[in-house]
Amino acid sequence: MATADAAEARYREAAALHVGRRDLARAHALGDFAELASELGVGLPPGVNQHGTLKAITEKLLALSREDRQVLICLDEAQAMPIESLEVLRLLTNLETEKRKLLQVIIFGQPELEEKLDHPAIRQLKQRITFHHRLGPLAAPELEGYLHHRLAVAGYEGGQLFGRGACWLLERTTARVPRLVNIVAHKAMLSAFGKGRGRVGFFDVHAAAIDTASLRLAASPVMRWAFVVVVAAVGCFTTLRWVGFP
């Protein structure tokens, strides 16, 4: 009897968990639809369900299409979106007229997004992707140009901000991956600013790389080797000055 009661209790718990997950998925989907409706300027009555929200969005998109206006949805950091939200994207891509889709979707994400798109629940979404591009690491000669471009866009009009040693170490610590270059370069500039210097040096990049957990470079052989070489060079220069060389 006790065994039967325990089995029934586990069944009820599993059933409740399943219902809870289903309700959570519905809540995610409804929230995503409501957010899109808000962006499109669609007013929704209180308590409207998912069907009513999607109908209102469709009517708005049809109105925009009659005005020959195209709606484009851009989603960044899509790898962090739950599966339910990605399923909403699939539903939205179903909205179309006889001539064209009512909206276009562009999604940006980290490499983890590719793994998420392989999930069986959103297999149809992946099948509908028309164009796909993976941004790889920068080529070695492109790094300094990339830094200069980012600084120019931000309004910097001075000379070369990153020294040769800084660029050399930045290339090796980030493997020239643009996202990591942005993070480490930003921290390195803060380091130089905090020291009152107008140029980013080797040790600024070294400190920035160690402070960036995703790089895990505190014990990296490259970092240790580079640090030892620089320290040895500084020590050699100091010794030469000590013995009287100009």
C-alpha positions as CSV (number, residue, x, y, z in Angstrom):
1,M,0.0,0.0,0.0
2,A,2.8,2.4,0.9
3,T,4.6,1.6,-2.3
4,A,1.4,2.3,-4.3
5,D,0.9,5.6,-2.5
6,A,4.5,6.6,-3.1
7,A,4.2,5.8,-6.8
8,E,1.0,7.8,-7.1
9,A,2.7,10.8,-5.4
10,R,5.6,10.6,-7.8
11,Y,3.1,10.5,-10.7
12,R,1.3,13.6,-9.5
13,E,4.5,15.4,-9.0
14,A,5.7,14.6,-12.5
15,A,2.3,15.6,-13.9
16,A,2.4,18.9,-12.1
17,L,5.9,19.6,-13.3
18,H,4.9,18.9,-16.9
19,V,1.9,21.2,-16.6
20,G,4.2,23.9,-15.0
21,R,6.7,23.7,-17.8
22,R,3.9,23.9,-20.4
23,D,2.4,26.9,-18.7
24,L,5.8,28.5,-18.5
25,A,6.4,27.9,-22.2
26,R,3.0,29.6,-23.0
27,A,3.9,32.5,-20.8
28,H,7.2,32.9,-22.7
29,A,5.5,32.8,-26.0
30,L,2.7,35.3,-25.0
31,G,5.3,37.7,-23.6
32,D,7.3,37.6,-26.8
33,F,4.2,38.2,-28.9
34,A,3.2,41.1,-26.6
35,E,6.6,42.7,-26.8
36,L,6.5,42.5,-30.6
37,A,3.0,44.0,-30.6
38,S,4.3,46.9,-28.5
39,E,7.2,47.5,-30.9
40,L,4.7,47.7,-33.8
41,G,2.4,50.1,-31.9
42,V,-0.4,47.5,-31.6
43,G,-2.7,48.1,-28.6
44,L,-3.8,44.9,-26.9
45,P,-6.8,44.6,-24.6
46,P,-6.2,43.3,-21.0
47,G,-6.2,39.6,-20.7
48,V,-5.8,38.9,-24.4
49,N,-4.6,35.4,-25.2
50,Q,-1.9,34.2,-27.6
51,H,-4.3,33.8,-30.5
52,G,-5.7,37.3,-30.1
53,T,-2.2,38.7,-29.8
54,L,-1.0,37.0,-33.0
55,K,-4.1,38.1,-34.9
56,A,-3.6,41.7,-33.9
57,I,0.1,41.5,-35.0
58,T,-0.9,39.9,-38.3
59,E,-3.5,42.7,-39.0
60,K,-0.8,45.3,-38.3
61,L,1.7,43.6,-40.6
62,L,-0.9,43.4,-43.4
63,A,-1.6,47.1,-43.0
64,L,2.1,47.9,-43.2
65,S,2.5,45.6,-46.2
66,R,-0.3,47.5,-48.0
67,E,1.8,50.6,-47.5
68,D,4.7,48.8,-49.1
69,R,6.6,48.9,-45.8
70,Q,8.8,45.9,-44.8
71,V,9.2,44.9,-41.1
72,L,12.6,43.6,-40.0
73,I,13.2,42.0,-36.6
74,C,16.8,42.0,-35.4
75,L,17.6,39.8,-32.4
76,D,21.0,39.9,-30.7
77,E,22.5,37.4,-28.2
78,A,19.9,34.9,-29.5
79,Q,21.9,32.0,-28.0
80,A,20.4,33.1,-24.6
81,M,16.8,32.9,-25.8
82,P,14.7,30.0,-24.5
83,I,13.6,27.4,-26.9
84,E,10.0,28.7,-26.5
85,S,11.0,32.1,-27.8
86,L,12.8,30.6,-30.8
87,E,9.6,28.7,-31.5
88,V,7.7,32.0,-31.6
89,L,10.1,33.1,-34.4
90,R,9.0,30.1,-36.4
91,L,5.4,31.0,-36.0
92,L,6.1,34.5,-37.0
93,T,7.9,33.4,-40.2
94,N,4.6,31.8,-41.2
95,L,3.0,35.2,-41.7
96,E,2.9,36.0,-45.4
97,T,0.8,37.1,-48.3
98,E,0.6,35.5,-51.7
99,K,3.6,37.6,-52.8
100,R,6.0,37.9,-49.8
101,K,6.6,37.4,-46.2
102,L,5.1,39.9,-43.9
103,L,8.4,40.2,-41.9
104,Q,12.0,39.3,-42.1
105,V,14.1,38.1,-39.1
106,I,17.8,38.5,-38.6
107,I,19.3,36.7,-35.5
108,F,22.8,37.3,-34.1
109,G,24.4,35.0,-31.5
110,Q,27.5,33.3,-30.2
111,P,28.5,29.8,-31.4
112,E,26.2,28.2,-28.8
113,L,23.3,29.4,-31.0
114,E,24.2,26.8,-33.6
115,E,23.8,24.1,-30.9
116,K,20.5,25.4,-29.8
117,L,19.2,25.5,-33.4
118,D,19.9,21.8,-33.6
119,H,17.2,21.2,-30.9
120,P,14.4,18.9,-32.3
121,A,11.7,21.3,-31.1
122,I,12.9,24.1,-33.5
123,R,14.1,22.0,-36.4
124,Q,11.7,23.8,-38.7
125,L,13.1,27.2,-37.8
126,K,16.6,26.1,-38.8
127,Q,15.2,24.8,-42.1
128,R,13.8,28.2,-42.9
129,I,17.1,30.0,-42.5
130,T,17.9,31.4,-45.9
131,F,21.4,32.9,-45.3
132,H,23.9,31.9,-42.7
133,H,27.3,33.5,-41.9
134,R,29.8,32.7,-39.2
135,L,32.2,35.5,-38.3
136,G,35.6,34.0,-37.7
137,P,38.8,35.5,-36.2
138,L,40.4,38.5,-37.8
139,A,43.4,38.0,-40.0
140,A,46.6,39.0,-38.3
141,P,47.1,42.2,-40.4
142,E,43.5,43.3,-39.7
143,L,43.8,43.7,-36.0
144,E,45.4,47.1,-35.8
145,G,43.0,48.4,-38.5
146,Y,40.1,47.0,-36.6
147,L,41.2,48.8,-33.4
148,H,41.7,52.0,-35.3
149,H,38.2,51.7,-36.9
150,R,36.5,51.1,-33.6
151,L,38.3,54.1,-32.0
152,A,37.4,56.3,-35.0
153,V,33.7,55.4,-34.8
154,A,33.8,56.3,-31.1
155,G,35.2,59.7,-32.0
156,Y,38.9,59.3,-31.3
157,E,41.0,61.5,-33.5
158,G,44.5,61.0,-32.0
159,G,47.5,58.9,-33.0
160,Q,48.1,55.2,-32.5
161,L,46.6,54.4,-29.1
162,F,47.8,50.8,-28.7
163,G,51.6,50.3,-28.7
164,R,53.2,47.5,-30.6
165,G,53.6,45.4,-27.5
166,A,50.0,45.9,-26.6
167,C,48.9,44.8,-30.1
168,W,51.2,41.8,-30.0
169,L,49.8,40.6,-26.7
170,L,46.2,41.4,-27.6
171,E,46.5,39.3,-30.7
172,R,47.8,36.3,-28.8
173,T,45.4,36.5,-25.8
174,T,42.3,36.9,-27.9
175,A,43.2,34.8,-30.9
176,R,41.8,37.8,-32.8
177,V,38.2,36.9,-32.0
178,P,36.4,40.3,-32.4
179,R,34.2,40.0,-29.3
180,L,37.2,39.1,-27.1
181,V,39.3,41.9,-28.7
182,N,36.6,44.4,-27.8
183,I,36.4,43.2,-24.2
184,V,40.2,43.1,-23.5
185,A,40.9,46.3,-25.4
186,H,38.2,48.1,-23.4
187,K,39.7,46.9,-20.1
188,A,43.2,47.8,-21.3
189,M,42.2,51.3,-22.1
190,L,40.6,51.7,-18.6
191,S,43.9,50.4,-17.1
192,A,45.9,53.0,-19.0
193,F,43.5,55.8,-18.1
194,G,43.6,54.8,-14.5
195,K,47.4,55.2,-14.6
196,G,47.2,58.6,-16.2
197,R,48.8,57.4,-19.5
198,G,47.6,58.4,-23.0
199,R,48.7,55.1,-24.6
200,V,47.9,51.5,-24.0
201,G,50.9,49.4,-23.2
202,F,51.8,45.7,-22.9
203,F,51.1,45.5,-19.1
204,D,47.7,47.1,-19.6
205,V,46.7,44.3,-22.0
206,H,48.3,41.7,-19.7
207,A,46.2,42.9,-16.7
208,A,43.0,43.1,-18.9
209,A,43.5,39.6,-20.1
210,I,43.9,38.2,-16.6
211,D,40.8,40.0,-15.5
212,T,38.8,38.4,-18.3
213,A,37.5,35.1,-17.0
214,S,36.5,33.7,-20.4
215,L,40.1,33.8,-21.5
216,R,41.5,31.8,-18.5
217,L,45.0,33.0,-19.2
218,A,46.3,33.6,-15.7
219,A,48.4,30.4,-16.0
220,S,48.7,30.4,-19.8
221,P,52.2,29.4,-21.1
222,V,52.0,32.2,-23.6
223,M,51.2,34.7,-20.9
224,R,54.0,33.4,-18.6
225,W,56.5,33.4,-21.5
226,A,55.6,36.9,-22.6
227,F,55.7,38.3,-19.1
228,V,59.1,36.7,-18.4
229,V,60.6,38.0,-21.7
230,V,59.5,41.6,-20.9
231,V,60.6,41.4,-17.3
232,A,64.0,40.0,-18.4
233,A,64.3,42.8,-21.0
234,V,63.5,45.5,-18.4
235,G,66.0,43.9,-16.0
236,C,68.7,43.8,-18.7
237,F,68.1,47.5,-19.6
238,T,68.3,48.5,-15.9
239,T,71.6,46.6,-15.5
240,L,73.1,48.4,-18.5
241,R,72.1,51.8,-17.1
242,W,73.6,50.8,-13.8
243,V,77.0,50.0,-15.2
244,G,77.1,53.3,-17.0
245,F,75.9,52.7,-20.5
246,P,74.1,55.7,-22.0
